[in-house]
Amino acid sequence: MLRDASRTPQKPAGSDELFVSILRKIYQRYQGKEITNADFEAEFEAALPKSLWYENRRSLDWFFDGWVNGTAFPQLEVKDARFSSASGKPVVTATIRQLGAPDDLVTSVPAYAVVGESKVYLGRVFAEGAETRFTLPAPTGAKRLLLDPYQTILTAP
């Protein structure tokens, strides 16, 4: 997630710089001391870019509740993906289905479009519960929508 948030035209793949800097800060602050999950979460929340805020809050409660303290291994599925440019700008509209997941599971899902032979990053979608409808800008010529093609989310096959 942090890598995706750092993507720029100059660094289209993003970088791990923020993630590593947070880990260094935690190491320096807690070296030789006890650290709790709450301390760890607070350190990451303090540095969380606005693009990764869920429900307009600088909070990772959704992540720790569902992914650190939870036991879900959802299966992600795309439903009703449609590419259009009716508004003058190309977009993709689709539904993410989280199969085999608790109703309150929130998953930050990276979405990509297939353009020719390339996978183009579109953005992240916060999938909440069984189904989440979304719209993202899409590049011209996009033909297919892919969810998490690089398998960065722990999911069921």
C-alpha positions in Angstrom: 0.0 0.0 0.0 2.8 2.4 0.9 4.6 1.7 -2.3 1.4 2.4 -4.3 0.9 5.7 -2.5 4.4 6.8 -3.5 3.8 6.4 -7.2 4.7 9.4 -9.3 5.2 10.0 -13.0 8.9 9.9 -12.3 8.6 6.7 -10.2 5.7 4.8 -11.7 6.6 1.7 -9.7 6.7 3.6 -6.4 9.3 3.0 -3.7 9.6 1.3 -0.3 11.3 4.4 1.1 8.4 5.4 3.4 7.9 1.8 4.7 11.6 1.4 5.5 11.8 4.8 7.1 8.9 3.9 9.4 10.6 0.6 10.4 13.9 2.5 11.1 12.0 5.0 13.3 10.3 2.1 15.2 13.6 0.3 15.6 15.3 3.5 17.0 12.4 4.4 19.3 11.8 0.9 20.7 15.3 -0.7 20.6 15.7 -2.7 23.8 12.1 -1.9 24.8 8.8 -3.7 24.6 6.5 -2.7 21.7 2.8 -3.6 21.4 0.7 -4.1 18.3 -1.0 -0.8 19.3 2.4 1.0 19.4 3.3 -0.5 16.0 0.0 0.5 14.5 0.3 4.1 15.9 3.7 4.5 14.3 2.4 3.6 10.9 -0.7 5.7 11.3 1.4 8.7 12.1 3.1 8.5 8.7 0.0 7.3 6.7 -0.4 9.3 3.4 -3.9 10.8 3.0 -4.4 8.6 -0.1 -4.5 5.6 2.2 -6.9 7.0 4.8 -10.0 4.8 5.0 -13.3 6.7 5.6 -11.3 9.9 5.6 -9.5 8.9 8.8 -5.8 8.4 9.5 -6.4 5.0 10.9 -5.3 1.4 10.3 -7.9 -0.1 12.6 -9.5 -1.7 9.6 -6.2 -3.4 8.6 -5.2 -4.6 12.1 -8.7 -5.8 12.9 -9.2 -7.8 9.7 -5.7 -8.7 8.7 -3.5 -8.8 11.8 -5.9 -9.9 14.4 -8.4 -11.7 12.0 -8.3 -15.0 10.3 -9.9 -14.3 6.9 -8.5 -15.5 3.6 -11.0 -14.1 1.2 -11.2 -14.9 -2.5 -11.4 -11.7 -4.6 -13.5 -11.6 -7.8 -14.3 -9.0 -10.4 -17.9 -8.7 -11.4 -19.5 -6.5 -14.1 -16.3 -4.7 -15.2 -17.1 -2.1 -17.9 -14.7 0.3 -19.6 -16.3 3.5 -21.0 -15.6 7.0 -22.0 -19.1 8.4 -22.1 -18.1 11.3 -19.8 -15.2 12.2 -22.1 -12.6 10.5 -19.9 -12.0 6.8 -19.9 -13.1 5.0 -16.7 -13.7 1.5 -15.5 -16.6 0.6 -13.3 -16.8 -2.8 -11.6 -17.7 -4.6 -8.4 -15.2 -6.4 -6.2 -16.6 -9.5 -4.5 -14.9 -10.8 -1.3 -16.0 -14.4 -1.1 -15.5 -16.4 2.1 -14.9 -13.2 4.1 -16.6 -11.8 7.2 -19.1 -8.9 6.5 -16.9 -6.4 8.2 -13.6 -7.3 6.4 -12.0 -4.3 4.6 -9.4 -5.0 2.0 -7.3 -2.4 0.2 -7.2 -3.9 -3.3 -4.8 -2.7 -6.1 -6.5 -2.5 -9.4 -4.8 -2.7 -12.8 -5.9 -2.5 -16.4 -4.5 -4.5 -19.3 -3.4 -2.3 -22.1 -1.8 -4.2 -25.0 0.7 -6.5 -23.2 1.2 -4.2 -20.2 -0.5 -4.0 -16.8 -1.2 -0.4 -15.8 -1.8 0.5 -12.2 -5.2 2.3 -11.8 -5.4 2.8 -8.0 -6.5 1.1 -4.8 -10.1 0.3 -3.9 -11.2 -0.3 -0.3 -13.4 -3.3 -0.6 -15.8 -3.6 2.4 -18.0 -6.6 3.0 -19.3 -9.0 0.3 -19.5 -6.5 -2.6 -18.1 -3.0 -3.3 -18.9 -1.1 -6.5 -16.2 1.4 -7.7 -15.2 3.6 -10.6 -11.5 4.5 -11.4 -9.9 6.5 -14.2 -8.6 4.1 -16.9 -6.1 4.5 -19.7 -7.2 4.7 -23.3 -7.2 1.2 -24.8 -7.7 -0.7 -21.6 -9.3 -4.0 -22.2 -9.4 -6.0 -19.0 -9.5 -5.2 -15.2 -7.2 -7.2 -12.9 -7.3 -7.2 -9.1 -4.0 -7.7 -7.3 -2.2 -9.3 -10.2 1.1 -9.4 -8.3 -0.5 -11.2 -5.3 0.2 -8.7 -2.6 -2.9 -9.6 -0.6 -3.1 -12.9 1.3 -6.1 -14.4 -0.4 -7.6 -17.8 -1.1 -7.0 -19.2 -4.6 
